[in-house]
Amino acid sequence: MKVGNIVSFGGKRSGDQAVTLREGYHGTINACRQLLVKFLPQSMDALFERLDDVLYTHADKAGTDKSQAAYFEAMRILRRERQQIQSSFNKGVLGRFDRFWTHGPGSVPSEAPDASFTSEELGLVESDDLEEGLAISGMVSKGNNSFYRDLYALDQRFSYLLNGVEIEQDGNPVAPASFATAFKQSITKLEVTLAVKLVIYKQFEKEVVGQLGPLYDQINGTLAKAGIQPEIKPSLRRNPAYRPASPAGAGYGAAEEAGGYAAGDNPELQAEVFATLQQLLTQRRPAAPQPASTPVQYVDSASLLSALSALQHQGGQVADGGQVLDAGSMRSALMSMPQIGQAAESGKVAIDRSDEDTIDVISMLFEFILDDPGLSDAMRALLSRLQIPMLKVAILDKSFFSRKDHPARRLLNTMAQAAIGWTEESGRSGDGLYAHIESAVNRILTKFDDDLTLFDELYEQFVAFLEREQRGAHVAEERAAQVTQGKEALVEAKRHVANEIGRCLSSYGTVPDVVQNLIRDGWNDVLLLIYLRKGRESEEWADAVNLMDRLVWSVMPKPTHSERQELLRFIPGLLKELRAGLAGISYNQHKMTRAFKGLQARHLACLRGGRALDGVDGNPVAEEGADTRSGAMEEIVLESPEPLVQEAPAPVEHEADEFDEQAKALEVGTWLELKEEGDKVIRAKLSWRSNISGSCLFVNRKGMKVAELTQQGLGDWLRSGKAVVLPAVDEPLMDRALSSMMASLNRAVSSKPGTTKKK
């Protein structure tokens, strides 16, 4: 028992494991305990400080008044119970730490849900309890995954201190399971809804379990400094069924190099996702029948894999049209294979429940693949041929379901992601995408037995092909974007220049033809060039606009002597700047000469007092004061450039709806399926969107331009069904399939008669 802040190492309880601590390390263990004592209040303070904000955010986003009230009530309860929860949690963690050194690893209980419940037992587990248990299990699994190397080192050092006592999974007193168990017990009596409790667990996972790394570093450092296995280098234990061909002791793949989660590190942890699926499958099934009087002989994994290999080489997993075998058909096909046989002499032959569940899960996954809108029909049919190989992988290694970097899962995801932009128009022959995926699928069907390194080899080859292809596509896509951006910039520049000229000319009553022609025919291009090169905010743009204003002012009548004197001083600099600007755009010399002669005549007329304005330009000039604004603006409008986008007709004005919002929110990189005339289907990716006009550029998977249309035009396409948004390619196929399957199973369990929720 502990006394104050010191661990008492004497005595043990009845039924506990007998342990003996190595002499001379009592002080070291107490030093580790002090690190734990320091960590606990800091982590819990961070948790409660953050929880208040998180619960307030959930309340703000709550869909109903009842849900909102539940979050606000939870905030009040947590403030009231905070001290009690922290005290209970601290005692729970420290109590487990102390009992570990006096009574052994078996004294550290775990709250992780048992994945081996019978159907009768699971039927007694209420839905809320199951969801809470799964939340804790997921939290513990992520913690074990993130800090595997640290925990391995602690297990070895703690075992050394206990004279070699083996520390089983979650038996370490500072493992994530110990913290999760203590926290669950500290909030057991908390009167909050399940939704609130799940939010609390999620925040505990972030603020406490997710922050255990520094604590582990400090404890390991303290033990190593005390001479307890200071040179320990954790080795990664492997599942015997998973033997990649790499040198002994060498890391396997990127996950190991990064200190990640390798196959076989911990079978229970690896199978977390599969165990959850098993629970849901068991709940969905009808009650198990009474055992038959005839003894049952269960098929061993080796015979089952042999039968699957035979079925794989026969090509029997895929029916015509690219259909996959459902779980029942798969079992029937397997039971008819000679490797299993119809019956054994001692009784009936059956497939083990774990393997049965694996068959169910893989069948559901491939049913999802066939329904995935992200894949074309041809690609669905091609990938569905991998059903039996992936079933074999899952039987060999349950980490297939939980390890995102599993070689087989990684290859399947990469091929599916690459296939999202492929349609029949892309072709199947040659060195294209379809041919490479087909080649990989055929190699798996003919070569894969139980060596998972084949998937690594195929993945590397496929990624190398994609990199070559994507380099060319990237160049083409950049060029298409640059062209579109250039056109967009030119349209915007012409629009601004036209507006500026219109403003200038409309500011005066009558502008002589010679000046109007010079501005529209020459100075228009000067302004356009400056806008494109320097932009509207530049000093050069301001000077050019100011010069245009001064030019128009210079040909207006000057009735007073002071105005005429100002004009006289002003003319030389004006003409010099005007000539330099026009020369910068290589303005026609003959036109410039005629224009300057006309300007000279206008200036002379103004210097005489503005009485001889008629006929100077060779054309009658409108009487002073006549309004020519509409004429000037009309010519500018006529000279305005054509719209940038011509593919889509002018959209009909309507009130914005969800399709317009979808078009506005569509992110660059999103793929669409476009239906053309004659039932032709193409796929296009949103490559670029204008920040100015909202115009959208779409390209195919080779980077070639497919369509260019306005944001409103895109909304019209979505509304009419001409365009359909495909699933996000940054979410892998297997992840989408597992999420969909979990949701489907949960719905089935919730709707099952007799399923009740805790009140």
Order of alpha helices (4+ residues) and beta strands (2+ residues): beta-beta-alpha-alpha-alpha-alpha-alpha-alpha-alpha-alpha-alpha-alpha-alpha-beta-alpha-beta-beta-alpha-beta-beta-alpha-alpha-alpha-alpha-alpha-alpha-alpha-alpha-alpha-alpha-alpha-alpha-alpha-alpha-beta-beta-beta-beta-alpha-beta-alpha
